[in-house]
Amino acid sequence: MPVYTVHAPVATGADLAATDKFVFVRDGFHFWAAALSMIWLIWNRLWLALIGWVVLTVAIDVGMTVLGATRGAILFVDLLLAILMGFEAASLQRWTLSRRNWRQLDIVVADDAESAERRFFDRWTAKQRGLTNDQWAVDRGGPPPTRNIPGQPFSKPPPLPQGGIIGLFPEPGGSR
């Protein structure tokens, strides 16, 4: 299953109003980054990575030509660089986002981008409701909170059973 990292711009903050700006970056091999590296970098607006890619490719090609490498060897090295670009494309996207002051909010494992968004927003909105004291996010199954108010019977926790232990666990120090 693919792994996605979720990024949000720091300037707008990570609240419900900024959710349309969140970016999901899939980790793993990117075929189009390997097949059409320069076009993929331009499409994703990775300008510094594009400049680095062009400089690296030209320098390696010129260096191998000066050293007298055959066209087949140069093509093989260019193919290896393309495969490397396919594997490192997501890292270049994350690096560019961090350079632009985006922060990583979460990591999500899902089948596709839509499932990743759904999983992230389900978990993230539940966390946001808990932070703002939303009554729908309160656990209704637990006992009410207790306070130490003298003379009030509800302020004391319920007593333990007679044996002190509930369930199949033996008493501490008892025979086995």
N, C-alpha and C positions, 0 to 999 in steps of 0.2 A: 504494500500500500504506500502511496506517495506521502511525503511529509511536507507540510506547508509551514512557512513562518509568516506571522502576521505583523505588519509594520504600520505605525501611525505617525503623522507629523507632530513634532513636539510643540510647535508654535500654537496650534489650535487646541491641543490637549486631547485626551482620549475620553470624549464624552459622546452622548448619543447624537449630538448635532454634527460630529465630525466623522461619522461612520462611513459616509460615502467616499471619504478620502483614504480609507484603510487599503493597504496593498497586501495581497497574498502571493508569496513567492514560493513556487514549487521547487523542492530540492530534487536533485537527480539529473539525469542526462537530458539535455535539450537538443533534439534532432536538428531543428532549424538553425540553432546557434552553431552547430557543427557544419551543416551543409552550406549555409549562406551567412558566414560570420559577420561580415561588414554590414550587410543589410539588417541582420538581427540586432546588432549593436545600435545602428541608427534608429531602427523602429522602436527600441526600448529606451532611446535617448541616453545612452551610456557614453557620453562624449569623451571623457578621459580614458575609458577603457578602449574606445575606438582608436584614439590617438596612439595609445600603447600597443594595441594590436597591429596597427599599420607599421609603426616603427619596428616592432619586434619581427614581423614577417619580412619586411624589406631588409632589415639588417641580417637576418639568417640567410635569406636568399642571396644577397650580395656576398656575404661571407663565404657561403658554400661555393658560389661561382668563382670567387677569387682563389679559393683553395683547389679548384679544379674538379669539383664534384660533378657527376653526370646528371643529366636532366631527370633520370629515374630516381636518383638519390634525393634530389631537391624536391621532387614531387612526393616522395615518401615522407620526408620531414614536414612538408606542408600538410600532408594528410594527418600526421601525428599531431601537429599544432591545431588542426581543425577538430580532431577528437578531443584534445585537451580543452578547447574552447567549449565544446558541448558539455563536458563534465563540470567546468568551472563557471558556466554562465550564471547560475543561480547565486554563486558566491560574488560575482561581479555586480549583480543586481543589489544584493544585500549591502555590499561595500559602498555602492553609490548612494543607497538610501541612508546609510549611517553617516556618510559625508554630508548629506543634505539635512542633517539633524533630525532624522526620523528615528524612532525607537522601536525596538522589537517588543511587541506585546505578549505574544504567545507562540506556541508551536502546536500545530494541529495535524493529526494523522487522519486522512480520509481518502476515498476512492477518486474523487475529482474535486475541482475548485468549488463547485456549488455545495457539495457535501462539507467541504472544509469551512466554507462560510457559515453554513447552518450550524455546525458543531461549535465553531468559535463563538458565534453570536448567542447561541443558547447558553453556553458557559459564561460568557462575558456579561450578558444582561442579568443573569442570576447573581453574579458577583456585584454588579452595579446596584441592583435592588437591595442587596444586603448592606451595602455601604451607606445607602440613603435611608435606612430604617423603614423600608416598605413593608406594610403589614402582610402582603402576599408572600413575602420571602421568609416569614417567621415559621419555624418548625412548630406545628400544632400538636405533635404527638408527645412531646415531653411534658413533665410536670411543670407547674408554674414556678417562677423563681421564688426563692425563700429569702426572707429578711430576718434579722435578729431583732424582733420587737417583743419586749417582755409582755407576758400575759396573753399573747395571741397564739392559738394552737397551729395556725397555718404557717407560722414562721420557723418551725422546726422541721428538719427533714424526717421522712418516715423512718421508723426503727428497723434495724436489721432483723432477719428471721432468728429463731431461737439458736440454731446451730452456727450462725454467723456466716455461713457460706451457702450460696445458692447453686444448684446444679450438680454435676457429677464430679466435681473436683473434691479430692480428699482434704481433710483438715490438715493444716500445716503441722508437721512433726508427728503425724499419726502413722499407724502401720500401713504397709502397702499390701 
